[in-house]
């Protein structure tokens, strides 16, 4: 189960260095971040406070953004921070950075975004066929009492992301308004290079998260060029925190923070 603290301090590190706030994935949890090896700076994890709610939250992804900014300000009142996370976490980090940059009264500035295989959430035209999502494989270690909550959050987060894409679509970049018109701070994309295992009956279809695996996971469709570096990790999307991969994932996160923060 998630700890009650939100944000939760998961690594103390060197308190003089820029802290990193890692946002939850689409399932709403932050279990994976506890597996990271020492990064060398304070790391906080923010889980989805609506994880256990059986009714859909209102307000879309921006609701999370404003709520998480309030949470971050309880920890850091002034200065520079890093944000990001795995999958959806990196996407939330983009908007947290943009909202803070628009707030002339904010004393907090996001200096960089760590995107751990964060996908541009476009899954192809309506007729695109995806391989069936391997629930039992992906959630094999998820406690049974939590599985339904995670799957529900994943469904609702996808709906939010579909709406997010509609507001952040490159062909319409000349029409962007609000935070969508603002370029995020520099980011590092940690890119998984392997494909998620799937049932052989799926043919040539890919699991949704691999739809644009060979095209920088779709970020060329985003209207802003903000990714400073793309570093590969030899794993699939759901294997980035496994025992045989966690060392390189941790190393890449450490390197990304060091590149983005001037500390």
C-alpha positions in Angstrom: 0.0 0.0 0.0 1.1 3.6 -0.5 2.4 5.5 2.5 0.1 8.1 4.0 2.7 10.9 3.4 2.1 12.7 0.1 4.6 13.7 -1.0 6.7 10.9 0.6 10.4 11.4 1.1 11.9 8.3 -0.4 15.6 9.4 -0.5 17.2 12.0 1.7 20.3 12.4 -0.4 22.3 15.6 -0.2 19.9 18.2 1.2 21.9 21.1 -0.4 21.1 19.8 -3.9 18.0 20.4 -6.1 15.2 18.0 -5.0 13.4 15.8 -7.5 9.7 15.2 -7.3 8.5 12.0 -9.0 4.9 11.9 -10.0 2.9 8.7 -10.1 2.3 6.6 -13.3 -1.2 6.1 -14.9 -2.0 3.4 -12.3 -1.6 6.1 -9.6 1.1 4.3 -7.6 4.8 5.1 -6.8 6.0 1.6 -5.7 8.6 1.5 -8.5 10.4 4.7 -7.3 11.3 3.0 -4.0 13.5 0.5 -6.0 15.8 3.3 -7.3 19.3 3.2 -6.1 20.9 6.3 -4.4 20.4 9.3 -6.7 22.4 11.7 -4.5 19.7 14.3 -3.8 16.3 14.5 -2.0 13.6 12.6 -3.8 9.9 12.9 -3.1 7.2 10.7 -4.6 3.6 11.8 -5.1 0.9 9.2 -5.5 -2.6 9.7 -6.8 -4.7 10.8 -3.8 -7.9 9.6 -5.7 -6.5 6.1 -6.2 -9.2 4.5 -4.0 -12.1 6.6 -5.2 -14.6 4.6 -7.2 -16.1 7.7 -8.9 -14.1 9.5 -11.6 -12.3 12.7 -10.6 -13.4 15.9 -12.3 -11.1 18.4 -14.0 -8.8 16.2 -16.1 -5.0 16.1 -15.8 -4.8 19.8 -14.9 -6.7 19.0 -11.6 -3.7 16.8 -10.6 -1.2 19.5 -11.6 -2.7 22.2 -9.4 -3.1 19.7 -6.5 0.5 18.5 -6.8 1.8 22.1 -6.9 0.1 22.7 -3.5 1.8 19.5 -2.2 5.2 20.5 -3.5 4.9 24.0 -1.9 4.4 22.3 1.4 7.9 20.8 1.0 9.7 23.5 -0.9 8.6 27.1 -0.6 11.3 28.7 -2.7 14.1 27.8 -5.1 14.6 25.3 -7.9 13.2 21.9 -8.2 13.2 19.0 -10.7 10.0 17.1 -11.6 9.1 14.1 -13.6 8.4 10.4 -13.4 7.7 7.2 -15.1 5.2 7.2 -18.0 2.3 9.6 -17.0 4.5 11.1 -14.3 6.7 12.8 -16.9 3.6 14.2 -18.6 2.3 15.6 -15.4 5.7 17.1 -14.8 5.5 19.1 -18.0 2.4 20.8 -17.0 3.5 21.4 -13.4 6.5 23.2 -14.8 4.4 25.3 -17.2 1.9 26.3 -14.6 4.6 27.3 -12.1 6.3 29.4 -14.9 3.0 31.2 -15.6 2.6 32.2 -11.9 4.4 35.5 -11.4 4.0 35.1 -7.6 5.6 31.6 -7.5 9.0 31.4 -5.8 9.5 27.9 -7.1 11.0 27.2 -10.5 11.3 23.9 -12.3 14.7 23.7 -13.9 14.2 20.3 -15.6 12.0 17.3 -16.2 13.0 13.7 -15.9 10.8 11.7 -18.3 11.2 7.9 -17.5 9.8 6.4 -20.8 7.1 9.0 -20.8 5.1 8.6 -24.0 3.4 11.2 -26.0 0.0 9.8 -25.4 -1.2 9.4 -29.0 -2.2 5.9 -29.8 -2.9 6.2 -33.5 -6.1 6.9 -35.5 -9.3 5.3 -34.3 -8.9 2.2 -36.6 -5.5 1.4 -35.0 -5.4 -2.1 -33.6 -3.3 -2.7 -30.5 -2.3 -5.9 -28.9 -4.3 -6.8 -25.8 -2.8 -5.1 -22.7 -1.0 -7.9 -20.7 -2.7 -7.2 -17.3 -1.5 -10.4 -15.6 2.1 -9.8 -16.7 2.2 -6.1 -15.9 0.4 -6.4 -12.5 1.8 -9.7 -11.4 3.2 -8.2 -8.3 0.2 -5.9 -7.5 -1.7 -6.9 -4.3 -5.1 -8.3 -5.4 -7.0 -5.7 -3.3 -5.2 -2.9 -5.2 -5.5 -4.3 -8.7 -9.0 -3.0 -9.4 -8.0 0.5 -8.2 -4.9 0.6 -10.4 -6.9 -0.6 -13.5 -9.6 2.0 -12.9 -7.0 4.7 -12.6 -5.2 3.6 -15.7 -8.5 3.8 -17.7 -9.3 7.3 -16.4 -5.8 8.5 -16.8 -5.9 7.4 -20.5 -9.1 9.4 -21.0 -7.4 12.5 -19.4 -4.3 12.0 -21.7 -6.5 11.8 -24.8 -7.9 15.2 -23.9 -4.4 16.4 -23.1 -3.2 15.5 -26.6 -6.1 17.4 -28.1 -4.7 20.5 -26.5 -1.1 19.8 -27.3 -1.1 18.7 -30.9 1.6 19.8 -33.3 -0.5 20.4 -36.4 -2.5 23.0 -34.4 0.4 24.6 -32.7 -0.5 28.0 -34.1 -3.8 27.8 -32.2 -2.4 26.8 -28.8 -3.6 28.8 -25.9 -3.0 28.8 -22.1 -0.2 26.6 -20.7 -0.2 24.6 -23.9 1.4 27.6 -25.7 4.3 27.7 -23.3 7.5 25.7 -23.9 8.5 23.5 -21.0 11.9 23.7 -19.4 14.6 21.2 -20.7 13.9 17.5 -20.2 15.8 14.3 -20.5 13.9 11.3 -22.0 15.0 7.9 -20.6 13.8 5.7 -23.5 13.0 2.0 -23.2 14.3 0.2 -26.3 12.5 -3.1 -26.0 8.9 -4.1 -26.7 6.4 -5.3 -24.1 6.0 -9.1 -24.4 2.6 -10.0 -25.8 0.5 -13.0 -26.6 1.5 -14.6 -29.9 -2.1 -14.5 -31.0 -1.7 -10.7 -31.2 0.1 -10.9 -34.6 2.0 -7.8 -35.6 0.0 -5.5 -33.4 1.9 -3.7 -30.6 0.8 -3.0 -27.0 -0.4 0.5 -26.8 2.6 1.9 -25.0 4.8 0.7 -27.9 2.7 2.3 -30.7 5.5 4.8 -31.5 8.4 3.0 -29.7 10.7 3.5 -32.7 9.9 7.2 -33.1 11.1 8.7 -29.9 7.7 7.5 -28.4 5.9 10.3 -30.3 7.4 13.5 -29.0 8.0 14.9 -32.5 4.2 15.4 -32.5 4.5 17.8 -29.5 4.6 21.5 -30.6 7.7 22.3 -28.5 11.2 21.1 -28.8 12.3 20.8 -25.2 14.0 17.4 -24.9 17.7 18.1 -24.3 18.8 14.5 -24.4 17.5 11.0 -25.1 19.2 8.2 -23.2 18.3 4.6 -23.9 17.6 1.8 -21.4 17.7 -1.8 -22.6 14.3 -2.8 -21.2 10.6 -2.6 -22.1 8.2 0.0 -20.6 7.2 -2.2 -17.7 10.7 -3.6 -17.1 12.5 -0.5 -16.2 12.5 -1.2 -12.4 13.2 -4.9 -12.5 16.2 -6.4 -10.7 18.3 -6.7 -13.9 17.5 -3.2 -15.0 17.2 -1.0 -11.9 20.9 -0.2 -11.7 21.0 1.3 -15.2 17.6 3.1 -14.7 18.9 4.6 -11.5 22.1 5.7 -13.2 20.2 7.3 -16.0 17.9 9.2 -13.5 21.0 10.3 -11.6 22.7 11.5 -14.8 19.5 13.3 -16.0 19.3 15.2 -12.7 22.9 16.2 -12.8 22.5 17.5 -16.4 19.4 19.5 -15.7 20.2 21.0 -12.3 23.0 23.4 -11.8 24.1 22.0 -8.4 
